[in-house]
Amino acid sequence: MRKVLLCLLSIILLVSCAKKTEEGEKPLLILRYGDNQPDYYPTTRAARYFSQRVEEKSDGRIKIEVYGDGRLGNENDVFRMVEYGGVDFMRLSIGTLSAFYPEFQILQLPYLFSSSAHMWNVLDGKVGDYFLSILNGDSIGLSWFDAGARSVYTIEKIDTLSDLQDKVIRTQENDKMEEIFSLLGASTIQIPYGSVYSELMRKTIDGAENNFPSYMYTGHSDVARFVFLDEHMRLPEIMVMSRKAMEEIKAIDEDLLDVIKEAAIEAGIYERQLWNEEEEKAKRDAIIKGCIVTYPSYDEIEKWKEAVSPIYDTLDAESMKIVEEIKSLDE
């Protein structure tokens, strides 16, 4: 009996030691993920979820460190680092990406998507897969994130398109957004995201355009208290991986690339849920705070759509074919 007990004790000790050794093992690969949004923002929370899922699915062989709040730089700079392999993963706006890959400008067209459901019907299908496949060079497209609908917010109230005329509106740093607001009759200026609050305070700009959570998180609602829900654009965002990271992962185990893709898709779905919650909360908080939210009439929005329609006239045949396919998926 004594021998049996000693034998059992030895087995338990061996298993325990093996477990401790396994738990104490360092990951084979540590990678970096950059996001310019705060750590509590839906996209950054989804990045941490992605990191967690990759670690679980890879049995700890891959660890992804998430750097939010722009700690690795702004979107333009971080994407350049992804392209040459200095950063491994990031989430970025299509508005930023289109400066590097003009094909994505199609997804920036005003009033392209009629609703959130329409956008996901498009991006979850072959059209979305087509755009992800465009990123197959120094960066790889992995999955889609939500960023809601973008609307105008201003220091002084606007009720109609005519009220927007000659107002100085900050737009994203890309030419397509500038073109849209020029057609709407505004004067546009492209300044970095982090500078908008101070420029609103100085009244060197009359307003900006963005989604509701960003409007609240940045504190722009403290200065530009009037929101006009024109929803001129639904601008999706995309998670990308550097080719360098892909090759490093592949060198460990090619099957781990499937792990990365699966985790990225899961993170995208998780982010959509977070986004819906945060968007509704942001709208409630804005109203409680005393911000004035204007819901334009159908006829008023038709005027906005008519004003920006010349953009569609400039599209080539191939781009127009994609637009028609997108429009056909509006159920």
VEXLUMKOL-51749 format. One line per field, with one value per residue (C-alpha): x, y, z negated; chain. Coordinates in steps of 0.5 Angstrom, whole numbers, padded with zeros to 4 digits, always signed. Layout:
% VEXLUMKOL-51749
u [X, ...]
v [Y, ...]
w [Z, ...]
cadena [A, ...]
END
This chain:
% VEXLUMKOL-51749
u [+0000, +0006, +0009, +0002, +0002, +0009, +0008, +0001, +0005, +0010, +0005, +0002, +0008, +0010, +0004, +0004, +0011, +0010, +0004, +0008, +0013, +0008, +0004, +0011, +0013, +0014, +0010, +0014, +0012, +0010, +0007, +0004, -0003, -0004, -0011, -0011, -0018, -0018, -0017, -0025, -0027, -0031, -0025, -0020, -0024, -0025, -0017, -0016, -0021, -0018, -0011, -0015, -0018, -0011, -0007, -0013, -0013, -0006, -0005, -0001, +0004, +0002, +0002, -0001, +0000, -0005, -0003, -0009, -0010, -0005, +0001, +0004, +0002, -0003, -0007, -0003, +0004, +0002, -0001, +0006, +0009, +0005, +0007, +0014, +0013, +0014, +0007, +0004, -0004, -0008, -0015, -0016, -0021, -0023, -0022, -0015, -0014, -0016, -0010, -0006, -0011, -0015, -0020, -0023, -0026, -0032, -0034, -0033, -0039, -0044, -0051, -0048, -0051, -0058, -0057, -0053, -0056, -0055, -0048, -0047, -0051, -0045, -0039, -0041, -0041, -0037, -0037, -0033, -0029, -0027, -0025, -0021, -0017, -0014, -0010, -0005, +0001, +0005, -0001, -0007, -0014, -0017, -0024, -0029, -0031, -0037, -0036, -0043, -0046, -0042, -0046, -0044, -0044, -0043, -0042, -0048, -0054, -0056, -0063, -0062, -0057, -0057, -0055, -0048, -0046, -0039, -0038, -0031, -0032, -0026, -0026, -0022, -0015, -0017, -0019, -0026, -0029, -0026, -0030, -0036, -0037, -0035, -0041, -0045, -0043, -0038, -0031, -0027, -0020, -0016, -0013, -0011, -0016, -0013, -0013, -0020, -0022, -0017, -0019, -0027, -0025, -0021, -0027, -0022, -0027, -0035, -0035, -0033, -0036, -0036, -0040, -0043, -0039, -0033, -0036, -0038, -0031, -0027, -0031, -0032, -0040, -0037, -0036, -0040, -0047, -0051, -0051, -0055, -0056, -0055, -0051, -0048, -0043, -0043, -0035, -0033, -0026, -0022, -0017, -0010, -0004, +0003, +0006, +0012, +0008, +0004, +0011, +0013, +0007, +0007, +0014, +0012, +0006, +0002, -0005, -0004, -0006, -0013, -0013, -0011, -0017, -0022, -0020, -0020, -0027, -0030, -0027, -0030, -0037, -0036, -0034, -0041, -0044, -0040, -0041, -0049, -0049, -0044, -0047, -0054, -0051, -0047, -0054, -0057, -0051, -0051, -0058, -0058, -0052, -0056, -0053, -0059, -0060, -0063, -0067, -0068, -0074, -0074, -0074, -0068, -0064, -0066, -0063, -0056, -0056, -0058, -0052, -0047, -0049, -0044, -0039, -0043, -0042, -0035, -0034, -0031, -0035, -0032, -0033, -0040, -0041, -0039, -0044, -0050, -0048, -0048, -0054, -0058, -0056, -0061, -0066]
v [+0000, +0005, +0003, +0005, +0011, +0014, +0012, +0016, +0022, +0022, +0022, +0028, +0031, +0030, +0033, +0039, +0040, +0039, +0044, +0049, +0049, +0049, +0055, +0059, +0058, +0064, +0066, +0064, +0071, +0077, +0082, +0089, +0092, +0100, +0104, +0111, +0111, +0111, +0104, +0104, +0105, +0100, +0099, +0098, +0094, +0089, +0089, +0087, +0081, +0079, +0079, +0074, +0070, +0069, +0067, +0062, +0059, +0059, +0055, +0061, +0061, +0068, +0074, +0081, +0087, +0092, +0100, +0104, +0112, +0113, +0111, +0108, +0114, +0117, +0113, +0115, +0114, +0107, +0104, +0106, +0102, +0096, +0097, +0096, +0091, +0096, +0095, +0088, +0090, +0096, +0098, +0104, +0108, +0107, +0114, +0114, +0107, +0110, +0115, +0109, +0105, +0109, +0103, +0104, +0111, +0107, +0106, +0113, +0115, +0119, +0116, +0109, +0105, +0107, +0103, +0099, +0093, +0095, +0096, +0089, +0086, +0088, +0087, +0081, +0078, +0078, +0085, +0086, +0080, +0083, +0090, +0085, +0082, +0089, +0089, +0083, +0086, +0089, +0089, +0084, +0085, +0081, +0084, +0089, +0094, +0099, +0106, +0108, +0114, +0121, +0127, +0134, +0138, +0145, +0151, +0155, +0151, +0149, +0146, +0146, +0145, +0153, +0154, +0150, +0155, +0157, +0154, +0152, +0145, +0140, +0134, +0127, +0128, +0125, +0129, +0125, +0128, +0135, +0134, +0132, +0138, +0143, +0140, +0141, +0149, +0149, +0151, +0145, +0144, +0138, +0138, +0132, +0129, +0131, +0138, +0139, +0141, +0146, +0149, +0149, +0153, +0158, +0158, +0158, +0152, +0152, +0145, +0138, +0131, +0125, +0119, +0120, +0116, +0120, +0127, +0125, +0122, +0127, +0133, +0136, +0136, +0141, +0146, +0144, +0143, +0142, +0136, +0135, +0128, +0128, +0121, +0123, +0117, +0110, +0109, +0102, +0101, +0095, +0091, +0089, +0085, +0087, +0082, +0081, +0079, +0074, +0071, +0070, +0067, +0062, +0060, +0058, +0054, +0056, +0053, +0059, +0064, +0061, +0062, +0070, +0070, +0067, +0071, +0077, +0076, +0074, +0081, +0085, +0082, +0083, +0090, +0091, +0089, +0094, +0100, +0099, +0100, +0106, +0109, +0109, +0111, +0117, +0120, +0119, +0122, +0128, +0130, +0129, +0134, +0139, +0138, +0140, +0134, +0136, +0130, +0133, +0131, +0126, +0132, +0136, +0130, +0129, +0136, +0134, +0127, +0132, +0136, +0131, +0127, +0130, +0125, +0119, +0122, +0122, +0114, +0110, +0104, +0099, +0103, +0104, +0097, +0096, +0101, +0098, +0092, +0095, +0099, +0092, +0089, +0094, +0090]
w [+0000, -0002, +0005, +0009, +0005, +0006, +0014, +0014, +0010, +0015, +0021, +0018, +0017, +0024, +0027, +0022, +0025, +0032, +0031, +0028, +0033, +0039, +0035, +0034, +0042, +0045, +0052, +0058, +0061, +0058, +0063, +0063, +0064, +0065, +0064, +0064, +0059, +0052, +0048, +0046, +0054, +0057, +0062, +0057, +0053, +0059, +0060, +0053, +0054, +0061, +0057, +0051, +0057, +0060, +0054, +0052, +0059, +0060, +0053, +0051, +0057, +0059, +0055, +0058, +0054, +0055, +0055, +0055, +0054, +0060, +0056, +0062, +0067, +0071, +0076, +0082, +0078, +0075, +0082, +0085, +0080, +0081, +0088, +0087, +0081, +0075, +0072, +0073, +0073, +0073, +0073, +0078, +0082, +0089, +0089, +0087, +0092, +0098, +0098, +0099, +0103, +0107, +0109, +0102, +0104, +0106, +0099, +0097, +0102, +0099, +0097, +0100, +0095, +0093, +0086, +0081, +0083, +0091, +0089, +0086, +0091, +0096, +0092, +0089, +0097, +0103, +0104, +0097, +0098, +0105, +0101, +0096, +0101, +0104, +0098, +0100, +0100, +0094, +0090, +0090, +0089, +0083, +0081, +0081, +0075, +0074, +0074, +0074, +0078, +0079, +0078, +0077, +0071, +0070, +0065, +0068, +0069, +0077, +0079, +0086, +0092, +0093, +0086, +0087, +0093, +0092, +0085, +0084, +0082, +0080, +0084, +0084, +0087, +0094, +0101, +0101, +0095, +0097, +0104, +0100, +0096, +0101, +0105, +0099, +0099, +0093, +0093, +0091, +0087, +0086, +0079, +0074, +0070, +0064, +0065, +0067, +0059, +0059, +0066, +0064, +0057, +0061, +0066, +0072, +0074, +0074, +0073, +0075, +0077, +0074, +0070, +0064, +0059, +0062, +0061, +0054, +0052, +0055, +0051, +0057, +0055, +0049, +0055, +0061, +0058, +0064, +0068, +0074, +0076, +0083, +0083, +0089, +0089, +0086, +0086, +0084, +0081, +0082, +0078, +0082, +0080, +0083, +0088, +0083, +0078, +0082, +0084, +0077, +0075, +0081, +0079, +0072, +0075, +0082, +0078, +0074, +0079, +0079, +0072, +0073, +0078, +0074, +0068, +0072, +0075, +0068, +0065, +0071, +0069, +0062, +0063, +0067, +0061, +0057, +0062, +0062, +0054, +0054, +0060, +0056, +0050, +0053, +0056, +0049, +0045, +0051, +0049, +0042, +0042, +0046, +0053, +0058, +0063, +0070, +0074, +0081, +0085, +0091, +0096, +0092, +0093, +0100, +0101, +0098, +0103, +0109, +0107, +0107, +0113, +0118, +0114, +0117, +0124, +0124, +0122, +0128, +0130, +0126, +0120, +0122, +0122, +0115, +0113, +0117, +0113, +0106, +0108, +0110, +0103, +0099, +0097]
cadena [A, A, A, A, A, A, A, A, A, A, A, A, A, A, A, A, A, A, A, A, A, A, A, A, A, A, A, A, A, A, A, A, A, A, A, A, A, A, A, A, A, A, A, A, A, A, A, A, A, A, A, A, A, A, A, A, A, A, A, A, A, A, A, A, A, A, A, A, A, A, A, A, A, A, A, A, A, A, A, A, A, A, A, A, A, A, A, A, A, A, A, A, A, A, A, A, A, A, A, A, A, A, A, A, A, A, A, A, A, A, A, A, A, A, A, A, A, A, A, A, A, A, A, A, A, A, A, A, A, A, A, A, A, A, A, A, A, A, A, A, A, A, A, A, A, A, A, A, A, A, A, A, A, A, A, A, A, A, A, A, A, A, A, A, A, A, A, A, A, A, A, A, A, A, A, A, A, A, A, A, A, A, A, A, A, A, A, A, A, A, A, A, A, A, A, A, A, A, A, A, A, A, A, A, A, A, A, A, A, A, A, A, A, A, A, A, A, A, A, A, A, A, A, A, A, A, A, A, A, A, A, A, A, A, A, A, A, A, A, A, A, A, A, A, A, A, A, A, A, A, A, A, A, A, A, A, A, A, A, A, A, A, A, A, A, A, A, A, A, A, A, A, A, A, A, A, A, A, A, A, A, A, A, A, A, A, A, A, A, A, A, A, A, A, A, A, A, A, A, A, A, A, A, A, A, A, A, A, A, A, A, A, A, A, A, A, A, A, A, A, A, A, A, A, A, A, A, A, A, A, A]
END
